[in-house]
Amino acid sequence: MAELDVVDYGEVLFAISDGEAVPTYEHPAAINSDKGVQFTAQFADDLIPDKTNLGGPRQIFRNAQSISFTISGAGKVDRSSVAMFLRWLASGGSKEVKVRIGEKGATGSVEITCPVKLTDFNVRTQHPTSADVDITLVSDGFKPDDIQDYV
């Protein structure tokens, strides 16, 4: 039996740009327990009739309208990042992010560089535990060329 070449927890990273002319990318310290990325494609259905049986069922052809991704992350609140996330959310602006899935140089590993918007920043706690945070980022202009081999 062949063993799976799995992607480990530490090989799924979301590094956010500092916005400088020569950007530095850093995985937010607040995303330290749960993290994930969901890729989505939306399609328009085109119903094509059979010209020999116009009253019969139609074939459905699906044409891609858009592609996007959503990053979700959670963990213990990192005090040093709260103001940054709140200011980013309030600005409505985008930041460039690198989504890395897999070990650098490994077969099948990818890196996606794309602007994202922060849509949710939720801080919660329950006595006597320390505060947790949930963060949601959505792509802002994702295109197929943004996907590169992570080498």
C-alpha positions in Angstrom: 0.0 0.0 0.0 1.3 3.4 -0.9 1.4 6.1 1.8 -0.3 9.4 1.2 1.9 12.5 0.9 -0.1 14.6 3.3 0.0 18.4 3.8 0.8 19.2 7.4 -0.8 21.9 9.5 2.3 24.1 9.2 2.3 23.8 5.4 -1.0 25.8 5.1 0.0 29.4 5.4 -1.6 32.8 4.7 1.1 35.4 4.6 -0.2 39.0 4.5 1.8 41.8 2.9 2.9 44.8 4.9 2.1 47.0 1.8 5.6 48.4 1.3 7.1 49.0 -2.1 9.2 45.8 -1.5 6.6 43.8 0.5 7.3 41.5 3.4 4.8 38.8 4.0 4.0 37.4 7.4 1.5 34.8 8.6 -0.7 36.5 11.3 0.1 35.3 14.8 -3.7 35.4 15.5 -4.3 32.5 13.2 -2.8 29.8 15.4 -5.3 27.0 15.8 -7.8 26.6 13.0 -7.2 27.7 9.4 -8.6 26.9 6.0 -9.2 28.1 2.5 -12.2 27.4 0.3 -12.0 27.8 -3.5 -15.3 28.6 -5.3 -16.4 28.8 -8.9 -19.8 30.3 -10.0 -21.3 29.2 -13.2 -24.1 30.3 -15.5 -26.3 27.5 -16.9 -26.9 27.6 -20.6 -29.8 25.3 -21.6 -29.4 24.1 -25.2 -32.4 22.4 -26.9 -32.1 19.3 -29.0 -33.1 20.5 -32.5 -34.6 17.1 -33.3 -36.8 17.1 -30.2 -37.5 20.7 -29.2 -40.0 19.6 -26.5 -37.5 17.2 -24.9 -35.0 17.8 -22.1 -32.2 20.3 -22.8 -28.5 19.9 -22.3 -26.9 22.1 -19.7 -23.6 23.7 -20.4 -22.0 25.6 -17.6 -20.0 28.6 -18.3 -17.7 29.9 -15.5 -18.6 33.4 -14.4 -16.2 33.9 -11.5 -13.7 32.2 -9.3 -12.9 33.2 -5.7 -11.5 32.0 -2.4 -12.3 32.5 1.2 -9.7 32.2 4.0 -10.8 31.4 7.5 -8.6 31.4 10.5 -8.9 31.3 14.3 -6.8 31.2 17.4 -5.9 33.0 20.6 -5.9 36.8 20.2 -2.5 38.3 19.5 -2.6 41.7 21.2 -0.2 43.2 18.7 -2.5 42.5 15.8 -5.9 43.7 17.0 -5.5 47.3 16.0 -4.1 46.3 12.5 -7.1 44.0 11.8 -9.7 46.6 13.0 -8.1 49.4 11.0 -8.0 47.1 7.9 -11.6 46.1 8.4 -12.7 49.7 8.8 -10.8 50.9 5.7 -12.6 48.5 3.4 -9.3 48.1 1.5 -7.4 45.2 0.2 -4.1 43.7 1.2 -2.0 41.3 -0.8 -1.8 37.8 0.6 0.2 34.7 -0.3 -1.7 31.5 0.2 0.7 28.6 0.5 -0.4 25.0 0.5 2.2 22.3 0.8 5.9 22.1 1.4 8.1 24.4 -0.7 9.5 22.5 -3.6 7.3 19.4 -3.1 5.2 18.1 -6.0 1.7 19.6 -6.0 2.5 22.5 -3.6 1.1 25.8 -4.7 1.4 29.5 -3.8 -1.4 32.0 -4.7 -0.7 35.7 -4.6 -3.8 37.8 -4.7 -5.4 40.8 -3.0 -7.9 40.0 -0.2 -10.4 42.0 1.9 -11.0 41.4 5.6 -14.7 40.7 6.0 -15.0 39.4 9.6 -12.9 39.9 12.7 -14.6 38.4 15.8 -13.1 38.5 19.3 -14.8 36.4 22.0 -13.9 35.1 25.4 -15.5 33.2 28.3 -14.4 33.4 31.9 -11.8 32.4 32.9 -10.1 31.7 29.5 -8.2 34.0 27.3 -9.8 35.6 24.2 -10.1 33.9 20.9 -10.4 35.4 17.4 -12.1 34.4 14.2 -10.9 36.0 10.9 -12.4 35.8 7.4 -10.6 37.1 4.3 -12.1 37.0 0.8 -10.2 37.3 -2.5 -10.5 40.6 -4.4 -9.7 39.9 -8.0 -8.5 36.2 -8.0 -7.6 34.9 -11.4 -6.1 31.6 -12.7 -2.6 33.2 -13.3 -2.4 33.9 -9.5 -1.8 30.1 -8.9 1.9 29.2 -9.1 3.9 26.1 -8.2 5.5 26.7 -4.7 9.1 26.2 -5.5 
